Amino acid sequence: MYFESAGRDNTEQVIKHAYERAKALDINEIVVATTTGATAFEALTMFSGFKVTTVTYHYGFSKPFENRMPADVREDLTQKGATVVTATHALSGLEKSLAAKHQGTYPVLIIADTLRLFGHGTKVAVEVTIMAADAGALSGNDVIAIGGTGRGADAALVIKPAHMNNLFDMRIREIICKPRSF
């Protein structure tokens, strides 16, 4: 499925298509990128009975020592059965800081930019899968990963997850949906 443009307007359709593909492939683990919790709550509604892992920005992303997701939202997601992962961005993290200060070429940033050739949401779906794997939230079985451009969701993939130290063992098995224009 292809959307004409990127962004949050696709969220409902992304979650619907991801759910249909998860059922067809008998996949029961979902990884969802979320900043405020809105996309995670939508996914939890559709994916009732699934193992849902939500991944959010690391502390300090916007303001030092603060998290963009309010504590009450994190608690509500947990009470509704989601695993909430807050972690350093797997495809930028420290390298982004080095690039800003010292310039140069950094392999992880090249990987991130290469994935963005498929759209920002596709890169995010891969990244949050790595972050969830590194946090111990995944079993190692195929997952449905949902990411977006800015707010909301606009991409869903079927991924065989891997940890950061084994990135090239990851497999993007299918692109369920993504925007054509981004």
Buried (B, 14 or more C-beta within 10 A) or exposed (E): BEBEEBBBEBBEBBBBBBBEBBEEBEBBBBBBBBBEBBBBBBBBEBBEEBBBBBBBBEBEBEEEEEBBBEEEBBEBBEEEEBBBBBBBBBBBBEBBEBBEEEEEEBEBBEBBEEBBEBBBBBBBBBBBBBBBBBBEBBEEEBBBBBBBBEBBBBBBBBBBBBBBEEBEEBEBBBBBBBBEEB
